Amino acid sequence: MGMVVTLINWPEAIRLLKNLRPEIMEYQIAAPLKDIGNLSLRMAKRSFNKKESPSGKKWQEISPTTYRFGKPRGTPPLVNTGAMKSGLMFTLVKRRKGMEVIVGTNKPYWIHHQFGRASNKLPNSRIPAPIPARPFLGSNSADRQRYDEIISRWLNKYTGKVGRSKLRGKVPVRL
């Protein structure tokens, strides 16, 4: 589906949360994870709107060949019908070691745009038409700091033992 923001292997948080009853922690952690999911959706939509990756790298322009094969002129990259952007979503998943936020889109072709596809061919032909990577899922250091702040507020509410500086940079994000 897409990007995963997870608390698994987040040692500082796990250490602090061991005193909470698991069923309380699982129920209560849903709120900050939903905040992280919503923030991640806004970041992905920001990538579409700015035509750049989450790290700020501009997307490659659309090739003339793409326009010749039907893409309307003036349409931004990754937007033809708007289905991929409007299909962005997140879900909370309970795993054996903790809860995860999974952020992505319900369109199966997202992966070709996120990572690129060098072996792509034009429809009904053998003419190469590679798709450049135009990442829209992911985060940058400022986004990860916002994740830390969300989780830190939650941890402070339930443990009263942690400040933002202790957790900075500790929330793992993977694609």
N, C-alpha and C positions, 0 to 999 in steps of 0.2 A: 504494500500500500504506500509506504513512504518513509518519512523520517520518524525515528523513535527517540523520545525523550524519556529517560528512565532513571529511577532511583536505585536500581540494582547496582551493587558494588559502590555505593556512595557511603564510605565507611563512617564519616563523621555523623551523618544523619542516622544511620542504622545504629550506631553506638548510643546516640541520645534517645532513640525511640524504643530501645529494648525494654524500658520500664513501662511503656504503655501497653495496655492489653491489645492483642493483635486485632480483634474485631473493632475496637474503637479506632485504632490507627488506620485500618483499612477504610472505614467509613469516613473518617475525618480528612484523610489525605486526598480524597476525591475532589474537594473544593480547590486546593491549590493546583492540582493537576489539571483541572478544567480551566483554571486561569492560564496555565502554561499552554494548554491546547488552543485556547482562544488567541493568545499572544502569537503562537506559531502560525495560526491561520492568517492573522493580520500581516505577519512577516512575509508569508508566501504571496499574499495578494499585493504587498508592497513590491515584491520582485516583478510581478506581472506589470504593475503600473509604471515602474521605473525602467523596465526592460533591462534588468541587471540581476546578477546572482546575489544571494544574501550577503556575500562578502564585498559587494560593490562593483564587481567586474561587469562591464557592459556586455550584453548579449551580442553575438554576431548578427549583422544585418541579414535580411532575407535575400536569398540569391535570386537573380533574374529568372532562373529556370523555374523556381517555385511559382513566380507570378505567371509564367507562360503556361503552367499546368493548373491554373484555376484559382490561385489565392488572390482575393481582391486587392488591388493596389491601395496602399495607405493603411492596410490592416497590420497591426503590430505583430511581432513574432509571438508564436504560441497562441494566438487568438484568431480563430476562424469563425467558429460558432459561439465560442465562450464556454463550451461545455466543460473543458478541463478546469478552468478557473472557478466556475460555479460549482464544480464537483469537489472542491477542496473540503475536507472534513477532518475531524479527529475523533478518536474513541479511546476510552480507558479500558485497559486489559489487565486482568488479575493473573499474575504469573506466580510460580512457586516461590520465588524470592522477593516478590513485591509487586507494586502496581506500575504500569507503564502508560504513557500517553503515546499513541501512534497517530501521526499526522500524515495525510496524503490526499490522494484524489481517487475517485472511483473509476477513472478512465484507464484502461490497460496500456495505452500508448504513452503514459506519462514518463515511463522509464527511458524511452528513446530521446525524449526532450531533456530530461534531467541529466543524463550521462552522455548523450549523443549516440549516434549509430552510424559508424563508418561504412558498413556493408549495405546501406539502404540503396534501393534501385527505384527508378521512376516507375509509376504504375504501368503494368503491361509491357515492360521493356527490360532490357539488360543494361540500360544506361545508368552508370553510377550517379547517385544523388545523396551523398552523405548528409546526415542530420547533425549539425553541430550541437554540442552540449549547451543547454541554456538552463542552468540550475535555478529552481525556484523554491525548493525545499532545503532547509538547513538554517544555520544561524551564524552570526558573527559575535565578536567578543562583547559588544554592547548588549546584544540579545541574551547571551548567556549570563551576563551580569543581572539582567532583569529576571531570568529564571531563578538565580541565586536569591534575589530579593524576595521573590514570591515565596520560595521555600523557607527562607530565613524568618519571614513574618509568621509563617505557619508554625515552624519549630519554636519560635519564641512564645507563641500563644500557648503551646502545649507543654513545653519544657522550661521555658524561661532561662535557658542556659547557653544560647548561642547568639553570636553577633554576625553581621554580614561578613566581616573581614575573615572569619574563620572558615567560611564556606565558599568564598570567592573562587570561581574556576573549578569547583568540584562536581558540578552537575554534568554527567556525561551525555553527550549528544552524538548519535550515530545515524548514518543513513542506511 
